[in-house]
Amino acid sequence: MSGRFVRASKYRHVFGRSTKKEQCYDNLRISKNAWDTNLIKANPSYLSVNWEASGGGAFAVIPLNERGRIPDQPPLFRGHTAAVLDTDWNPFNDSLIASGSDDGKVFLWKVPENFQLRTEADEPEDVKPVVKLSGHSRKVGHVLFNPSAENILASSSGDYTIKIWDAEAGAARLTLKHNDIVQSLSWNAAGSMIATTCRDKKLRIWDVRQEKPAHEVSGHPGAKNSRVVWLGELDRVATTGFSKMSDRQLACWDVGAPREPIGGFQILDSISGVCMPFWDDGTRMLYLAGKGDGMIRYYEYVDDKFEYLSEYKSADPQRGIAFLPKRGVNMHENEIMRAFKTVNDAYIEPISFIVPRRAETFQGDVYPPAIGTKPAVSASDWLAGKTGLPPKINLESLYENGAVEEVPIDYKPPPTTNPVASPAEPPKPKAAPEPQPVATPAWREPAPSSMNESKASMGAMADRFADRDEPAEHDDEDTSSFEEIPKPVERHPAPAAAPETATTARMEEKTAGPPISKAPTATTSTSTAPQKEPARANGAAQREVVSPPASASAPASAPTAESAASGASDTKQRSTSGAAAGLAGHLSDIKALLEAQRKQMESQTDQIRSLSREVETLKGRVGETAGGSGGGSGGVEREREMSERIRQLELELEEARG
């Protein structure tokens, strides 16, 4: 029989939990621009939303702790002359955000200290940009900060280029030229390479500081937009796109040799919306959110494959979605990821992805160290060619609301085995186990015997009584054989210090062969003829009679002393009476067993006859009822009851016969 095996995973039971409308961010005017973007971005403190504003472009920043209905006129981040298409938060500064607009500009903004949406002012004051970056000739569709270097920003434009900006200096340092509009881009964890998808259906892996692609291969063959995300510190990227038949696809690529996707293109479904991928490096899970539908699928990356875990389903479709960095999740509820989705372009709903556990302590196996707020290198060092991974923080320190604790870059989880103490003493040699005395065989109450065992016991008894009818000349031979066996020591209460002597004697009795006892005869005590006891059948229900094998069988072998003669005579009488009592007990047991079986068989025969008679009687009544009822409801009901009773009796009859 073939069994079904379930792959072991800590995240197999992760589920998505929605939020009540009262705890959502309501009364929003989300941008209706048709540009393919995520519309919203999130960090542990704020949420940015592309705003539908007149008189130029704007976006709103919402503190995460201000849930519910926001004011009709919130303070906006204004400065662009056209619609804002994309925003991105600085990974090392929660109050610094970049924006790209349809006017071809890239602006940097600083969230004011103690920023709030609900103010007492009649007209809230808008926020102005702190840095303006100009260099693109057409609209800026994407902005993305470097995840390792400080203040390094990438922006893609409709002029088919990606510019790498030094935000501190306010200038573009590098330019990556494409053949068509860039649809998505993603940095690797070290911030030295970028993966891009383009409208020319190509996937490119760029060595950014060389300003040329290291690899350029054909991506998804469909005409609709495709997305790419770098799988954190791995040398793999994941892409989502469409086939020629407009089926949504998922693919995993090796950045070292991306000629073909690993395992080919995986078909997801036939929905027309773009699939937005998000990667969690701590749990190695990939989230796919469909634009225009309410599903969020999540996979676990194992052995170059995306193993499907489950999906979050909702009746409300999303146009935009954002995921929170790991240092912002609620670890007290075992939340491993939190998403924010737009609903009807009117409000934003948080969705928590939770590992179901009952423990109320920090779960270190699902919360490995995560990226903190310190960059690995400065902007100037990165432009000079230096590369590194940013330091990570121990999430347990955030769980306890203590000081943030950093861990080394080469941190590895502690081994599960206990550390060896430094002043460990050398292990002492184990003493040889002392030989335990073998338990002396004792009489045990026999188990209830089966029919076959009873037959064997009866056969053995018959053979025993048949031996008594043999001619008397054989007695002399048996007597001579008995005289050769040494007389056993009389069993007096032995001291507890010598268990081995009794054990050895018992072992010798076992290895000497079947036990031999004397059958009592009707003659005088001086003419007692010893008989050999036949071997018992396996499982016979009889008691062991321990009798001395060497008794006073003849007057010639008796000791000359009067005391010795009297002792031998007493031993002989005890042996003879014990054997007789044992045989009488066996015969009474056998008779009782046969009588019980006979009564049981008679009872079963009577039961079978009674059931047969009742079945025949009921069948006759059913026939009479069917012939004379005329189809009345009462007759039909009575006939049904009789039929049920007949079937029940027939089953009991078959069981009794079996």
TIKOLTOR-492776 format. One line per 3 residues: number of its first residue (from 1); for each residue x, y, z of C-alpha. Coordinates in steps of 0.2 Angstrom, whole numbers. Each point is the difference from the previous one (the first is absolute). Layout:
<nodes>
NUM> X Y Z ~ ... $
</nodes>
This chain:
<nodes>
1> 0 0 0 ~ 7 17 -5 ~ 0 13 13 $
4> -1 19 -1 ~ 14 9 7 ~ -1 18 5 $
7> 15 11 -1 ~ 6 7 17 ~ 0 19 2 $
10> -2 12 14 ~ -11 11 -12 ~ -12 -13 -7 $
13> -14 7 11 ~ 3 18 -2 ~ -17 9 -3 $
16> -5 18 -4 ~ -10 10 12 ~ -10 15 -6 $
19> -5 15 10 ~ -16 8 4 ~ -6 15 -9 $
22> 2 11 15 ~ 18 -4 2 ~ 4 3 -18 $
25> 6 17 -8 ~ -16 7 -7 ~ -5 16 -10 $
28> 14 -1 -12 ~ 1 7 -18 ~ 12 -12 -8 $
31> 7 4 -17 ~ -9 -7 -15 ~ 15 2 -11 $
34> 2 -15 -12 ~ 19 -2 2 ~ 5 -17 6 $
37> 6 3 18 ~ -4 -6 17 ~ -8 17 5 $
40> 5 -2 18 ~ 16 -3 11 ~ 2 -4 18 $
43> 14 1 14 ~ -2 -4 18 ~ -6 18 4 $
46> -9 7 -16 ~ -10 -5 -15 ~ 1 10 -16 $
49> -15 1 -12 ~ 0 8 -18 ~ -13 13 2 $
52> -13 5 -13 ~ 3 19 1 ~ -4 14 -12 $
55> 12 14 -4 ~ 15 -11 -1 ~ 6 -17 8 $
58> 0 -4 18 ~ 1 -15 12 ~ -6 -2 18 $
61> 10 -7 14 ~ -10 -9 14 ~ 7 -5 17 $
64> -4 -18 3 ~ -7 3 17 ~ -13 12 -7 $
67> -13 -12 -5 ~ -18 3 -5 ~ -8 14 -10 $
70> 13 14 -4 ~ -4 18 -3 ~ -8 6 -16 $
73> 15 12 -3 ~ 15 -9 7 ~ 18 8 -2 $
76> 7 -6 -17 ~ 18 0 -7 ~ -2 12 -14 $
79> 13 6 -12 ~ -1 -10 -17 ~ -9 8 -14 $
82> -8 -17 -6 ~ -6 -15 8 ~ 11 -10 11 $
85> 3 -17 -7 ~ 11 -9 14 ~ 7 3 17 $
88> 13 -10 10 ~ 6 2 18 ~ 18 0 5 $
91> 5 -16 8 ~ 11 8 13 ~ -10 16 4 $
94> -19 -3 3 ~ -4 19 -3 ~ 9 2 -17 $
97> -10 -4 -15 ~ 3 2 -19 ~ -13 2 -14 $
100> -1 -1 -18 ~ -12 10 -11 ~ -7 1 -17 $
103> 9 17 -1 ~ 17 -9 -2 ~ 6 5 17 $
106> 6 -9 16 ~ -3 8 16 ~ 6 -4 18 $
109> -11 4 15 ~ 3 1 18 ~ -15 -5 11 $
112> -2 14 14 ~ 3 -6 18 ~ -15 -5 9 $
115> -10 0 -16 ~ -19 -2 2 ~ -15 0 -12 $
118> -12 7 13 ~ 4 18 4 ~ -10 14 7 $
121> 5 12 -15 ~ -14 4 -12 ~ 11 -3 -15 $
124> 15 -12 3 ~ 17 5 -6 ~ 7 -10 -14 $
127> 17 -7 0 ~ 13 6 -12 ~ 15 -11 -8 $
130> 17 2 7 ~ 10 -6 -15 ~ -5 1 -19 $
133> 9 -11 -12 ~ -2 4 -19 ~ 8 -10 -14 $
136> -14 -11 -8 ~ -8 7 -16 ~ -16 -10 2 $
139> -11 -6 14 ~ 8 -9 15 ~ -10 -16 3 $
142> 10 -9 14 ~ 11 6 14 ~ 10 -13 11 $
145> 13 3 14 ~ 16 -10 1 ~ -3 -13 14 $
148> 19 0 5 ~ 7 17 -4 ~ -5 16 8 $
151> -10 13 -10 ~ 2 -9 -17 ~ -16 1 -10 $
154> -5 -8 -17 ~ -13 7 -11 ~ -7 -7 -16 $
157> -8 12 -13 ~ -9 0 -17 ~ 16 5 -8 $
160> 5 -18 1 ~ 14 3 13 ~ 3 -4 19 $
163> 9 13 9 ~ 10 -3 16 ~ 0 16 11 $
166> 11 5 14 ~ -14 8 11 ~ 13 9 11 $
169> 8 9 -15 ~ -16 2 -10 ~ 7 -7 -16 $
172> -1 -15 -11 ~ 15 -11 0 ~ -4 -15 -11 $
175> -12 -3 -14 ~ -6 -17 -6 ~ -7 1 -18 $
178> -14 -12 -6 ~ -9 -2 -17 ~ -17 3 7 $
181> -10 6 15 ~ 5 -9 16 ~ -14 -9 8 $
184> 8 -4 17 ~ 17 -1 9 ~ 7 -8 15 $
187> 17 1 10 ~ 9 -14 7 ~ 4 -1 19 $
190> 17 7 -2 ~ -6 14 -11 ~ 13 -3 -14 $
193> -12 -7 -13 ~ -17 4 -7 ~ -12 -12 -9 $
196> -12 9 -13 ~ -15 -5 -11 ~ -4 10 -15 $
199> -13 2 -13 ~ 11 -9 -13 ~ -3 -16 10 $
202> 18 -1 6 ~ 6 -4 17 ~ 17 9 4 $
205> 12 -3 15 ~ 10 16 2 ~ 17 3 7 $
208> -5 17 5 ~ 17 8 2 ~ 6 -6 -17 $
211> -16 7 -8 ~ -3 -15 -11 ~ -10 -16 2 $
214> 9 -16 6 ~ -14 -10 -8 ~ -14 3 -12 $
217> -13 -14 -3 ~ -17 -2 -7 ~ -13 2 14 $
220> -19 -4 0 ~ -7 0 -18 ~ -16 8 4 $
223> -4 18 -5 ~ -6 6 17 ~ 12 7 13 $
226> 12 -11 10 ~ 7 3 17 ~ 17 -6 8 $
229> 6 -1 18 ~ 17 -5 7 ~ -1 -14 12 $
232> 10 9 14 ~ 17 -7 3 ~ -2 -14 -12 $
235> 7 0 -18 ~ -18 -3 -7 ~ -13 12 -6 $
238> -19 -4 -2 ~ -10 7 -14 ~ -19 1 -4 $
241> -7 3 -17 ~ -12 -8 -13 ~ 1 -13 -13 $
244> -5 2 -19 ~ -17 -6 5 ~ -1 13 14 $
247> 2 -12 14 ~ 9 7 16 ~ 17 -8 3 $
250> 13 -1 13 ~ 18 -4 -3 ~ 16 -2 10 $
253> 17 5 -8 ~ 18 -3 4 ~ 9 17 -1 $
256> 16 -9 -5 ~ -7 -9 -15 ~ -17 6 -3 $
259> -2 -8 -18 ~ -16 -9 6 ~ -11 1 15 $
262> 3 -13 13 ~ -13 -13 -3 ~ -8 10 -14 $
265> -15 12 1 ~ -13 -5 13 ~ -18 5 -5 $
268> -10 8 14 ~ -17 3 -8 ~ -8 10 -14 $
271> -5 16 9 ~ 5 16 -10 ~ 7 10 15 $
274> 19 3 2 ~ 7 -11 14 ~ 10 10 13 $
277> 14 -10 8 ~ 7 4 18 ~ 14 -10 8 $
280> 3 -3 19 ~ 18 -5 2 ~ -2 -5 18 $
283> -12 -14 -3 ~ 4 -2 -18 ~ -18 2 -5 $
286> -6 8 -17 ~ -17 9 0 ~ -9 3 -16 $
289> -14 13 0 ~ -11 1 -15 ~ -5 18 -6 $
292> -18 0 -3 ~ -4 -15 10 ~ -1 -4 19 $
295> 12 -14 1 ~ 17 0 8 ~ 9 -17 -2 $
298> 16 -4 10 ~ 14 -13 -4 ~ 15 -6 9 $
301> 16 -1 -9 ~ 8 -18 2 ~ 13 -8 -11 $
304> -2 13 -15 ~ -19 -3 0 ~ -14 10 7 $
307> -11 -11 10 ~ -18 6 1 ~ -6 3 18 $
310> -17 8 -1 ~ -8 16 -5 ~ -10 14 8 $
313> -17 2 -9 ~ -11 16 1 ~ -15 6 -10 $
316> 8 17 -1 ~ 12 2 -14 ~ 16 10 2 $
319> 9 13 -12 ~ 15 3 12 ~ 8 -9 13 $
322> 16 2 12 ~ 8 -11 12 ~ 8 5 17 $
325> 19 -3 4 ~ 2 -14 12 ~ 6 12 14 $
328> -18 7 0 ~ -11 -15 3 ~ -9 -5 16 $
331> 11 -14 7 ~ -12 -2 15 ~ -13 -7 -11 $
334> 12 -11 -11 ~ -2 12 -15 ~ 13 -4 -13 $
337> -6 12 -13 ~ -12 14 -2 ~ -8 7 -16 $
340> -10 16 -4 ~ -12 -2 -14 ~ -11 14 -8 $
343> -18 -4 -1 ~ -12 10 -13 ~ 13 14 0 $
346> -8 6 16 ~ 9 -8 15 ~ 15 -11 4 $
349> -2 -17 9 ~ 14 -8 10 ~ 2 -19 -2 $
352> 10 -9 13 ~ 8 -17 -5 ~ 2 -10 16 $
355> 8 -16 5 ~ -13 -9 12 ~ 9 -4 16 $
358> -6 0 18 ~ 17 5 8 ~ 0 17 7 $
361> 19 2 -1 ~ 12 6 -13 ~ 0 -13 -15 $
364> 18 1 -5 ~ -2 -13 -14 ~ -12 11 -10 $
367> 9 16 4 ~ 18 -1 -6 ~ 11 16 1 $
370> -7 13 -12 ~ 7 16 -8 ~ 2 14 11 $
373> 1 19 -2 ~ 19 2 -3 ~ 7 -1 -18 $
376> 15 -11 -5 ~ 9 14 -9 ~ -1 19 -4 $
379> -5 6 -17 ~ 18 6 -4 ~ 7 -17 5 $
382> -13 -9 -10 ~ 4 10 -15 ~ 18 -4 2 $
385> -4 -18 -1 ~ -2 -6 18 ~ -14 -12 3 $
388> -7 -8 16 ~ -15 -7 8 ~ -9 12 13 $
391> 1 -6 18 ~ -14 -10 7 ~ -10 2 17 $
394> -6 -13 12 ~ -19 1 -1 ~ -1 -7 18 $
397> 6 17 6 ~ -14 9 -9 ~ -12 -14 7 $
400> 5 5 18 ~ 0 19 -4 ~ 18 2 5 $
403> 15 7 -9 ~ 2 -5 -17 ~ 14 -14 -1 $
406> 10 -3 -15 ~ 7 -17 -6 ~ 15 -3 -10 $
409> -2 -1 -19 ~ 6 -18 0 ~ -12 -5 14 $
412> -6 -18 1 ~ -14 -7 11 ~ 7 -8 16 $
415> 1 -19 -1 ~ -14 -9 9 ~ 12 -11 10 $
418> 6 6 17 ~ 17 8 1 ~ 14 -10 9 $
421> 5 7 17 ~ 19 6 0 ~ 5 -10 16 $
424> -7 -16 -6 ~ 6 -15 9 ~ 6 -15 -11 $
427> -14 -13 -1 ~ 2 -14 13 ~ 1 -17 -7 $
430> -16 -9 3 ~ 1 -14 12 ~ -4 -17 -7 $
433> -18 -5 4 ~ -1 -12 14 ~ -8 -17 -5 $
436> -18 0 6 ~ -7 -16 8 ~ -11 -9 -12 $
439> -17 -1 7 ~ -5 -17 7 ~ -13 -8 -10 $
442> -16 0 10 ~ -17 -7 -3 ~ -12 11 -10 $
445> -18 -1 -2 ~ -3 -7 -17 ~ -9 10 -13 $
448> -17 -6 -6 ~ 3 -14 -13 ~ -7 -1 -17 $
451> -9 -15 -7 ~ 16 -6 -9 ~ 10 1 16 $
454> -14 -9 9 ~ 1 -14 -12 ~ 18 -1 1 $
457> -1 -1 19 ~ -13 -14 -1 ~ 11 -10 -11 $
460> 15 2 12 ~ -11 -5 14 ~ -6 -16 -9 $
463> 18 -4 -4 ~ 5 1 18 ~ -14 -12 6 $
466> 4 -12 -14 ~ 18 -1 6 ~ -6 -8 16 $
469> -7 -16 -9 ~ 18 -4 -6 ~ 8 -17 6 $
472> 9 2 17 ~ 17 -6 -7 ~ 2 18 -7 $
475> 0 7 18 ~ 17 -7 4 ~ 8 9 -15 $
478> -8 17 5 ~ 5 -3 18 ~ 18 -3 -5 $
481> 0 16 -10 ~ -7 10 15 ~ 14 -6 11 $
484> 13 8 -10 ~ -8 18 3 ~ 8 8 15 $
487> -11 4 14 ~ -5 18 1 ~ 3 11 15 $
490> -16 3 11 ~ -6 17 -3 ~ 1 9 16 $
493> -3 19 2 ~ 16 6 -9 ~ 9 16 6 $
496> -1 15 -12 ~ 19 1 -2 ~ 0 -15 -12 $
499> -12 2 -14 ~ 12 -6 -13 ~ 0 -18 8 $
502> -19 -2 -2 ~ 1 7 -17 ~ 13 -12 -6 $
505> -10 -15 8 ~ -15 6 -10 ~ 9 2 -16 $
508> 7 -18 2 ~ -17 -6 3 ~ -6 8 -16 $
511> 14 -6 -11 ~ -1 -18 7 ~ -16 -4 -11 $
514> -18 -2 4 ~ -5 -2 18 ~ -2 -18 7 $
517> -12 -4 13 ~ -7 -16 7 ~ -18 -6 -2 $
520> -8 -7 15 ~ -4 -19 0 ~ -13 -10 10 $
523> 14 -11 7 ~ 9 2 17 ~ 13 14 2 $
526> 15 -12 -3 ~ -6 -5 -17 ~ -3 17 -7 $
529> 5 1 -19 ~ 6 17 -6 ~ -6 5 -17 $
532> 6 13 -12 ~ -11 15 -3 ~ -4 3 -18 $
535> 5 17 -8 ~ -14 13 2 ~ -8 7 -16 $
538> 3 18 -4 ~ -12 11 10 ~ -8 -14 10 $
541> -9 8 15 ~ 8 -10 14 ~ 10 4 15 $
544> 19 -4 2 ~ 3 -13 13 ~ 17 2 7 $
547> 5 -18 6 ~ 17 -6 5 ~ 6 -11 -14 $
550> 10 -11 12 ~ -11 -8 13 ~ 1 -17 10 $
553> -5 -11 -14 ~ 7 -16 8 ~ 4 -6 17 $
556> 18 -4 -6 ~ 3 18 -3 ~ -7 7 16 $
559> 13 6 13 ~ 4 -11 15 ~ -3 13 13 $
562> -17 0 7 ~ -2 19 -1 ~ 5 0 -18 $
565> -13 -14 -4 ~ -14 9 8 ~ 5 16 -10 $
568> 0 -9 -16 ~ -17 -8 4 ~ -8 17 3 $
571> 7 7 -16 ~ -7 -14 -10 ~ -17 2 7 $
574> 0 18 -3 ~ 5 -2 -18 ~ -13 -14 -3 $
577> -14 10 8 ~ 5 16 -10 ~ 0 -9 -16 $
580> -17 -8 3 ~ -7 17 5 ~ 7 8 -16 $
583> -8 -13 -11 ~ -17 1 9 ~ 0 19 -2 $
586> 4 -2 -19 ~ -14 -12 -3 ~ -12 11 9 $
589> 5 15 -10 ~ -2 -10 -16 ~ -17 -6 5 $
592> -6 18 4 ~ 7 7 -16 ~ -9 -14 -11 $
595> -16 3 10 ~ 0 19 -3 ~ 3 -2 -19 $
598> -14 -13 -1 ~ -12 12 9 ~ 6 15 -12 $
601> -3 -11 -15 ~ -17 -5 6 ~ -5 18 3 $
604> 6 6 -17 ~ -10 -14 -8 ~ -15 5 9 $
607> 2 18 -5 ~ 2 -4 -18 ~ -16 -10 0 $
610> -9 14 9 ~ 6 13 -13 ~ -5 -12 -14 $
613> -17 -2 6 ~ -3 18 3 ~ 6 5 -17 $
616> -12 -13 -8 ~ -14 6 10 ~ 3 18 -4 $
619> 2 -4 -19 ~ -17 -9 1 ~ -8 16 9 $
622> 7 11 -14 ~ -8 -10 -13 ~ -17 0 8 $
625> 1 19 3 ~ 5 3 -18 ~ -15 -11 -6 $
628> -13 7 11 ~ 5 18 4 ~ -6 8 -16 $
631> 13 13 -1 ~ -4 10 16 ~ 13 11 8 $
634> -1 -10 16 ~ 3 -16 -8 ~ 14 7 -10 $
637> 8 7 15 ~ -2 -17 9 ~ 7 -9 -14 $
640> 15 11 0 ~ 3 -3 18 ~ -1 -19 -2 $
643> 12 1 -15 ~ 12 10 11 ~ -2 -13 14 $
646> 3 -15 -12 ~ 16 8 -7 ~ 6 3 18 $
649> -4 -18 5 ~ 9 -7 -16 ~ 15 10 5 $
652> 0 -7 17 ~ -3 -17 -7 ~ 15 1 -11 $
655> 11 6 14 ~ -6 -14 11 ~ 4 -13 -13 $
658> 17 8 -3 $
</nodes>
